[in-house]
Amino acid sequence: MLNLILFIVIILFWFMFLRNIFIYRLEYFENKNSGFVEDLKKLKQLKMDSDFQNMQLNKTLEDTIALYELTKEICRSLEEEKVFTIFSENLKKYIVIKDCRYLKNDTDLIRYKDYIILPLNIEEGQVARYLAGSGIPEADKEKFGILTQQFLIGLRRALLYQKVQGLTITDTLCQVYCRRYFLERFQEELKRSKKNKLQLSFLMLDIDNFKEFNDRYGHLVGDVILRQVSKIIIDSIRQIDFIGRYGGEELSIVLTETDKEQANFAAERIRQSIAASTIRAYDEELRVTVSIGVSTFPANAQTMQNLIEMADQALYLAKETGKNKVCFSPA
């Protein structure tokens, strides 16, 4: 009996011992598993954060590429209005917008009170244009500002090109075409006249006694005379005609689609307008006259060089026979 009891006690002891070991191991694995779960949660959160950052980076990359593509499209043109046309056509690819307008600095902005109006600083501290947009949701307003900066890049490029072109084709004193560009235009107009069987007249104009004005009053006064005479001529001819400074005090004019009789009328109008005008130069009030030589295509010559030579001969005749007159090249 005693042996049986001892045996039972030993069994119970081992049972309790093994039970405690089992519980300990179970708790150990539960704790370890709990650590794995926490680590797994952390890894999942890290992956989510990484995916979000990756998404943000991809969006930033897409936006950057989009801006690059938009800028590239805008910069395809060097014409101010065309730059805006390209920009406005592409704008709806990137934002929601109802209407977009390109406004000059003389525009009444009150008319666009319901628009978002962004200034366009062409030069440092100079607002010369505005971009106005309507129907833009709040979420797209910031992007509209960013896209406007891309438009400004293309706009500045176009305006700079126009400015450089203006300097290369314009005589800065008289504000008419320089000789090189005038002759290019003359040649083009002559080709057009030949192709369409149109007449064309060429005027060579010289300010009478210009050297005496320069000697007596100085070159600054002479510059004012040249500038004022050029302005009178510009105001006296049509928009389809054009004028250039041929050299010194000589100015040249092409009258498109104009025969000899019409050229005589135009030349006399120019001569009389100049003779009737008072030139105000600093403290001086002066009256000047001009002599004009005229040649006509195809009656007088077929080439630009010959038309110039014949008009020059007619101008020489006007000078030699009393000045302040219009003379024609003989047919």
JOPEQUI-V447590 format. One record per helix or strand of 2 or more residues. SS is the DSSP state (h for helix, s for strand). FROM is the first residue (numbers start at 1). TO is the last residue. If there is no record, write none. Layout:
ss: {SS	SS}
from: {FROM	FROM}
to: {TO	TO}
//
This chain:
ss: {h	h	s	h	s	s	h	s	s	h	s	h	h	s	s	h	s	s	s	h	s}
from: {2	80	99	109	116	126	138	170	176	179	200	210	219	242	250	260	279	284	290	304	326}
to: {74	91	104	112	123	134	169	171	177	196	207	217	236	247	256	276	281	286	297	320	328}
//
